[in-house]
Amino acid sequence: MAFHNPSLSDSEPPANLWSKVPEVTVFFWIIKVLATTVGETAADFLNETLNLGLTGTTLVMSVLLIVALVVQFRTRKYVPGVYWVNVVLISVVGTLITDNLTDHLGISLWTSTGVFAVLLVLTFLGWYRSERTLSIHSIFTPRREGWYWLTILWTFSLGTAAGDLLAETLNVGYFFSILIFAGAIAVIGVGHLIVRGNGIVAFWLAYILTRPLGASVGDWLSQAKDDGGLGLGTTTTSVVFLLLILGLTVYLTVSKRDQLVVESR
């Protein structure tokens, strides 16, 4: 699913610049869903299989994310390996934030879903008020990149809470949750192609929904059959999806098919 590139505002610098994020291609959406699935299964793997515990897993992954973000902010342009490592790590951390609220603080998924939705809306409002655009095709300054990654974090936390709420609390199940979220994304994509509405709005709606989609896929593949899953386990699911992400990232690094230059007006 690709969305129309909105033109830059008059406030943009008068020179061509390399974007710090990839062009939105089919590869973007594939890796995004793979990364969100890993975020769900890897968090469970580290927490339960390696016995790091929820607190230990949260500390380790948060430190790794901070280091990765420092590297990302120091790059001059989009580097596939660096960018997607950040997405995978922020996916895990976003999952852990929701898990900590639920398991340690006893906050219901209804509440956490609502709180993260509000935080996401406030972040969008702050981003737009600061930059007058929410387009990912204009991410070439540290401030815009800061808003971008904060938004990504809340989408992952919200998606985790919403996915678990639908699949577990409302007893819809993992498989039918996949169908619901995939269907919603398809409606957005087809609607955008037919109506030709605001591409930025369509992008962010689809982006938000890929998180609960990926979380539901991860749970469906990894959870035991008695719990509505296929029983592949978190280890197998995480390894397979990480290898797929690695292969696609190497391909994009070599082919440069998703490199984006921000053109001046």
C-alpha positions as CSV (number, residue, x, y, z in Angstrom):
1,M,0.0,0.0,0.0
2,A,1.6,3.3,-1.0
3,F,0.3,6.7,-0.2
4,H,0.6,10.0,-2.1
5,N,3.5,12.2,-1.2
6,P,2.2,15.6,0.0
7,S,4.3,18.5,-1.1
8,L,6.4,20.3,1.4
9,S,5.5,23.5,3.0
10,D,7.0,26.9,2.2
11,S,9.0,26.6,5.4
12,E,11.2,23.8,4.2
13,P,14.9,24.4,3.5
14,P,15.7,25.3,-0.1
15,A,17.8,22.3,-0.8
16,N,17.3,18.6,-1.6
17,L,17.7,16.5,1.6
18,W,17.9,12.8,2.4
19,S,14.9,11.7,4.4
20,K,15.6,9.8,7.7
21,V,12.8,7.3,7.1
22,P,12.1,5.0,4.1
23,E,9.7,5.5,1.2
24,V,6.4,3.9,1.8
25,T,6.5,0.8,-0.4
26,V,5.2,-2.7,-0.1
27,F,8.5,-3.6,1.6
28,F,7.8,-1.0,4.2
29,W,4.5,-2.6,5.2
30,I,5.8,-6.2,5.1
31,I,8.7,-5.4,7.4
32,K,6.5,-3.3,9.6
33,V,4.1,-6.2,10.2
34,L,7.0,-8.6,10.7
35,A,8.6,-6.2,13.2
36,T,5.3,-5.8,15.1
37,T,5.0,-9.6,15.3
38,V,8.5,-9.9,16.7
39,G,7.7,-7.2,19.2
40,E,5.0,-9.4,20.7
41,T,6.9,-12.7,20.6
42,A,10.4,-11.4,21.5
43,A,9.0,-9.7,24.6
44,D,7.4,-13.0,25.7
45,F,10.6,-14.9,24.8
46,L,12.9,-12.7,26.9
47,N,10.5,-12.5,29.8
48,E,9.4,-16.1,30.1
49,T,11.8,-18.4,28.1
50,L,15.0,-16.7,29.2
51,N,13.6,-15.9,32.6
52,L,14.7,-12.3,32.6
53,G,11.4,-11.3,34.1
54,L,9.2,-8.4,33.0
55,T,11.3,-5.8,34.8
56,G,14.7,-7.2,33.6
57,T,13.4,-7.5,30.1
58,T,12.1,-3.9,30.1
59,L,15.4,-2.5,31.4
60,V,17.6,-4.4,28.9
61,M,15.4,-3.6,25.9
62,S,15.0,0.1,26.9
63,V,18.8,0.5,27.1
64,L,19.2,-1.2,23.7
65,L,16.5,1.1,22.2
66,I,18.2,4.2,23.6
67,V,21.5,3.2,22.1
68,A,19.9,2.4,18.7
69,L,18.1,5.8,18.7
70,V,21.3,7.6,19.4
71,V,22.8,5.9,16.3
72,Q,19.7,6.6,14.3
73,F,19.7,10.3,15.1
74,R,23.4,10.6,14.3
75,T,22.9,9.2,10.7
76,R,22.7,11.7,7.9
77,K,20.0,9.8,6.0
78,Y,17.9,6.7,6.1
79,V,20.0,3.6,6.7
80,P,17.8,0.4,6.4
81,G,19.7,-1.6,9.0
82,V,19.7,1.1,11.6
83,Y,16.2,2.2,11.0
84,W,14.6,-1.3,11.2
85,V,16.6,-2.2,14.2
86,N,15.0,0.8,15.9
87,V,11.5,-0.3,14.8
88,V,12.0,-3.8,16.1
89,L,13.3,-2.5,19.4
90,I,10.6,0.1,19.9
91,S,8.1,-2.6,19.0
92,V,9.4,-4.7,21.9
93,V,9.5,-1.8,24.3
94,G,6.1,-0.6,23.3
95,T,4.8,-4.1,24.1
96,L,6.6,-4.1,27.5
97,I,5.1,-0.8,28.5
98,T,1.6,-2.2,28.1
99,D,2.6,-5.5,29.8
100,N,4.0,-3.6,32.8
101,L,0.8,-1.6,33.1
102,T,-1.3,-4.8,33.0
103,D,0.8,-7.2,34.9
104,H,2.6,-5.0,37.5
105,L,0.1,-2.2,38.0
106,G,-3.1,-4.2,37.4
107,I,-4.4,-1.6,34.9
108,S,-7.1,-3.0,32.7
109,L,-6.7,-3.2,28.9
110,W,-9.7,-0.9,28.5
111,T,-7.9,1.8,30.5
112,S,-4.5,1.3,28.9
113,T,-6.0,1.3,25.4
114,G,-7.8,4.6,26.2
115,V,-4.7,6.2,27.8
116,F,-2.4,5.3,24.8
117,A,-5.0,6.6,22.4
118,V,-5.1,9.9,24.2
119,L,-1.3,10.1,24.3
120,L,-1.1,9.3,20.6
121,V,-3.6,12.1,19.7
122,L,-1.8,14.6,22.0
123,T,1.5,13.7,20.3
124,F,0.0,14.2,16.8
125,L,-1.4,17.6,18.0
126,G,2.0,18.6,19.4
127,W,3.8,17.4,16.3
128,Y,1.5,19.3,14.0
129,R,1.6,22.5,16.1
130,S,5.3,22.4,16.1
131,E,6.0,21.4,12.4
132,R,2.7,22.2,10.6
133,T,2.8,18.7,9.0
134,L,2.5,15.0,10.0
135,S,4.1,13.8,6.8
136,I,6.8,11.2,7.1
137,H,8.2,12.5,3.9
138,S,9.5,15.6,5.7
139,I,11.6,13.8,8.4
140,F,15.0,15.5,8.0
141,T,15.5,17.5,11.2
142,P,16.1,16.1,14.8
143,R,13.0,17.7,16.1
144,R,10.7,16.1,13.5
145,E,12.5,12.8,14.0
146,G,11.9,13.1,17.7
147,W,8.1,13.6,17.1
148,Y,8.2,10.7,14.7
149,W,9.7,8.1,17.1
150,L,7.5,9.2,20.0
151,T,4.5,8.7,17.7
152,I,5.8,5.2,16.8
153,L,6.2,4.3,20.4
154,W,2.6,5.1,21.3
155,T,1.3,3.3,18.2
156,F,3.1,0.1,19.4
157,S,1.8,0.4,23.0
158,L,-1.7,1.2,21.8
159,G,-1.7,-1.6,19.3
160,T,-0.6,-4.1,21.9
161,A,-3.3,-3.0,24.3
162,A,-6.0,-2.9,21.6
163,G,-5.0,-6.3,20.2
164,D,-5.0,-8.0,23.6
165,L,-8.3,-6.3,24.4
166,L,-10.0,-7.7,21.3
167,A,-8.4,-11.1,21.3
168,E,-8.4,-11.9,25.0
169,T,-10.6,-9.6,27.0
170,L,-13.5,-9.7,24.5
171,N,-12.7,-13.3,23.6
172,V,-12.6,-12.7,19.9
173,G,-9.6,-14.9,19.6
174,Y,-6.3,-14.4,17.8
175,F,-7.3,-15.7,14.4
176,F,-10.5,-13.6,14.1
177,S,-8.6,-10.6,15.5
178,I,-6.2,-11.0,12.5
179,L,-9.1,-11.0,10.1
180,I,-10.6,-7.9,11.7
181,F,-7.5,-5.8,11.8
182,A,-6.4,-6.9,8.3
183,G,-9.9,-6.1,7.0
184,A,-9.8,-2.6,8.5
185,I,-6.4,-1.9,6.9
186,A,-7.7,-3.2,3.5
187,V,-10.7,-0.9,3.8
188,I,-8.4,2.1,4.5
189,G,-6.1,1.2,1.6
190,V,-9.0,0.7,-0.9
191,G,-10.8,3.7,0.4
192,H,-7.7,5.9,-0.1
193,L,-7.2,4.6,-3.7
194,I,-10.9,5.2,-4.6
195,V,-11.6,8.4,-2.8
196,R,-8.0,9.9,-3.0
197,G,-8.4,11.4,0.4
198,N,-5.7,12.7,2.7
199,G,-2.7,10.4,2.3
200,I,-1.2,11.3,5.7
201,V,-4.4,10.4,7.5
202,A,-4.6,7.1,5.6
203,F,-1.0,6.3,6.3
204,W,-1.2,6.8,10.1
205,L,-4.5,4.9,10.4
206,A,-3.0,1.9,8.6
207,Y,0.2,2.2,10.6
208,I,-1.6,2.2,13.9
209,L,-3.6,-0.9,12.9
210,T,-0.6,-2.9,11.7
211,R,0.5,-3.1,15.4
212,P,-2.5,-5.0,16.7
213,L,-2.5,-7.0,13.5
214,G,1.2,-8.0,14.1
215,A,0.5,-8.7,17.8
216,S,-2.4,-10.9,16.9
217,V,-0.3,-12.8,14.3
218,G,2.5,-13.3,16.9
219,D,0.1,-14.6,19.5
220,W,-1.7,-16.9,17.0
221,L,1.5,-18.4,15.9
222,S,3.3,-18.7,19.2
223,Q,0.5,-19.5,21.8
224,A,-0.5,-23.0,22.7
225,K,-3.3,-24.7,20.8
226,D,-5.4,-24.8,23.9
227,D,-5.2,-21.0,24.1
228,G,-6.2,-20.5,20.4
229,G,-2.8,-20.5,18.9
230,L,-0.8,-22.8,16.6
231,G,1.7,-23.7,19.3
232,L,4.9,-22.8,17.4
233,G,6.3,-21.1,20.5
234,T,7.9,-17.6,20.9
235,T,11.4,-18.9,20.0
236,T,10.6,-20.3,16.6
237,T,8.2,-17.4,15.7
238,S,10.8,-14.8,16.8
239,V,13.7,-16.4,14.9
240,V,11.7,-17.0,11.7
241,F,10.4,-13.4,11.6
242,L,13.8,-11.9,12.5
243,L,15.4,-13.8,9.6
244,L,12.8,-12.5,7.2
245,I,13.4,-8.9,8.5
246,L,17.1,-9.4,8.0
247,G,16.8,-10.7,4.5
248,L,14.5,-7.9,3.4
249,T,16.7,-5.3,5.1
250,V,19.8,-6.6,3.3
251,Y,17.9,-6.5,0.0
252,L,16.8,-2.9,0.6
253,T,20.3,-1.9,1.6
254,V,21.7,-3.3,-1.7
255,S,18.9,-2.2,-4.0
256,K,18.1,1.2,-2.4
257,R,14.5,0.8,-3.5
258,D,13.1,2.7,-0.6
259,Q,15.6,5.6,-0.4
260,L,13.8,8.9,-0.4
261,V,15.1,12.3,-1.3
262,V,13.1,15.3,0.0
263,E,12.8,17.7,-2.9
264,S,12.7,21.4,-2.4
265,R,9.8,23.4,-3.9
